[in-house]
Amino acid sequence: MNYRQILKHSPFFAGLSDQDLDALMGIARIREHPRGELLFSDGEEAAGFFVVLDGKVKVYKLSPDGKERILHVIHPGGTFAEAAIFGDGLYPAYAEPLQVSKLFFLPKDGFLGLLMDNGRIAINMIAGLSRFLRQFANQIEDLTFKDVPSRLARYLMELSHGTKQTVELPISKSQLASNLGTVGETLSRTLRKLSEDDLIAVSGKKVEILDFSRLEELAEKCKEG
């Protein structure tokens, strides 16, 4: 696996020179993590942040009664926990691999030292954090103003990038329900209803989008009342 190419295609490190990448490789640690390993806990002091090289990782919060709410699922080339190396320096959530995953870990002190010397990394980091803020704003908007069918429609449209006819759910349906702020039974009913309305066709984890325009219209629909 060419780790340098994965880093070069990561938005966080786009435009960096080979010399810059060498500097990153020089301070990083690459390690394979088993499925379910707790990478860090909510409130733990941040030692650094991660890039997914292979596999996928979920970032999630726990309610007081232990119910899980998935915030993000990170795929190869994606970064997570980068904001934690600033501010109070604490991880704001939990993280664990959804499958065996190879991760690129950048320690806090070494990376902050690189930021002092490299404006390109700093600019990319600001852009990356801005994307996460937009994602959180969208999540809050969905939970506040949209019902479950609209949230699911938006999720499927984003997964397809508005053009891909068939998509595969990257997480289990129970994890997807958590990600959408609902429960598995409600998600199953919603998938069934969208199928009956000929918006989608579902086969296991594969979802075929049958009507992009109606699905997009549903994605933009707000709660009534």
N, C-alpha and C positions, 0 to 999 in steps of 0.2 A: 504493500500500500504506500502510495506517495503522499506522505503527510504534508510536504511543502505545497503540493498542488491543492490539497484541501484547504490549507490556510490561505493560499492566494485567491481562492474562489469564495472565501468567507467575506461577507460585507465588512466585517470588522477590520480585516487586514488587507483590503483591496488597495492596490496601488503601491504597496510596500516594495522596496528594492530587495534584491537577494541578500544584500548586506543586513537590511533590517530583519529579514526572516531568519538569517543566521543568528542575530542577536536574540530573537524570540526563542529559537531552538536551544540557544545556549543556557537560558534560564528555566526552560520548561521541563516538566516531568511527564512522560507518556506511560500510561498504565491501563491494563485491561481490568474492568470491574464486572463482577457477576450481576445478574439480574437481582434486583431487590436490595442491593447493598446501599445503606444510608450514606450518602456522600457528605451531607451536612444537615444540621437541624436548625429550625427556626430559633433565632436569638443567639446562635453560636457565633463566636468571634470569627470573622472572615480571614482565612489564611490566603485566599487568592480566588481566581475564577477559572472556568473551564471552557474548552472547545470540544465539541463532539467530533471525533474522527470517524467512528464507525458505531452503528447502533442507534439508540435513542434514549433520552432521559426525560423523566417527568419532573416538573417543579410544582409543588403543591403546598397547600395550607391545611391545617387540621382545626376543626371547630372544637369548642370546649368538650363536646361529647364524643370526640374522636372521629367525626365524619370528615372524609377527605374531599378537598375541592382542588381539582387540577387547574393550575394557572397557565402552564405552557407545556408543550411537548417539543423537545429540542432534537433536531435531526442533524446528520453530518454537515459540518460547516457552521453550525449555529453555536453561539456562545451563551453562557448563563452564569449568573451570580456576579457579573462585572460591576454592577452598581454597589455591591456590598463592600467593595474595597475603598469606597469613599464614605463620607458622612460619619455615622457612628461606628462603622466598620463591623456591623453584625449581619449575618445572613438573615434575610427577611422571610424565608420559607424553608421547606424541606426539599431534598432532591434525591432521586434514586433511578438507576437504569431500569428500563422496561424490558431489556434483553441484555445479553452480554455485550458490553460496549467498551470501545477504546476511547479514552479521554486524554486530552492535552491540557495539563494543569499549569497555570501561570501564577507563581507566588506573588503575593501583594507587593512586598518590598522591591523585588527585582523588576516587576512590571512598572511600578510608579517611577522607578529610576529611568526606565526606557522612555516613559512619557515626557520626562523633563528634557530629553535630547531629541525627540522625534515628534514634530508637529503633525505629520500625516497620521500617526497612530492616534493622537489626541483628537483630531478632527473626526476620524472614523468612529472613535468611541462615542463622541457626542451624538453623531448620527445614529449609531446603534441604540443608545439609550433613548433617543427621541422616538425611534420605532417602537420600543417597548412601552413608552408612555402612551403612544397612540393605541397600541393593542389593549392596554389596561382601560383606557377611556372607552374603547369600543365594548369591552366586556361589561363595564359599569352601565353603559347605555343600554346594552342588550338586557341585562338583568333588571334594569329599572323600567324600560319602556317596551320591551318586546316579550311576547309569549314564547313558549317552547317551540312551536312550529317555525316561527320567524328566526329564532336563534339557530335552529338546526339548518334552516335554509341558508342563512348567512355562512354557517360553517362549511356546508357543502359547496357553496359558490366559491369561497376562499380556497378550499381544497382543490377545486377544479381550475382555479385561476380564470373562471368565467368562460373557458373554452374546452376543457378536457371532458369528453363524453362520459368516461367511466373512471371512477376513483376508487381507491381502496382505503378504508378507514385505518389510520396508523395506530390506533389504540382500540382496546376492547370496547364493547358497547356500554358496559358498566362504567368504564373510565370516561367515555364520551358523555354519558349522562352527568357525571360529576363535573366535567369541563363546561357543560351547558347549564349547570346550576339546577339540575332536576334529578329524578330517580329513574332507575332502569325501566320500571313498568310504564312510566309516562313516555319515555323515549321510544319504547317498543310500540306503544299505541300511535305515537306521532309518525314513526316510520311506516307503519301500516296504513295510516290515513293518507300520507303523501303518495304511497304506492297505489291505493285505491283511486286517488284523484289523478293518476297517470302523470305525476310530476317526476317520480323516480321509480326504479325497479331495484329491489334489494336481493342479493344472493350472498349470504354469509357476510363477509366484511367488504364485499364489492358493491358499489352503488352506481347504477347507470342513471344519468340525468336525462330524462325524456323531454323536458320542456324548460329550457333555460330562461325564457322570458317570464314565465309564470313563477318559477322558483325565485328569480331575482325580485319579482314584485312582492312575493311573500317575505323575502329577506328584509325588505325595506318597510314592511308593514308594522305599525305600532299597536300596542294593546288598545282595545276598545274600552271606553268608559274611563 
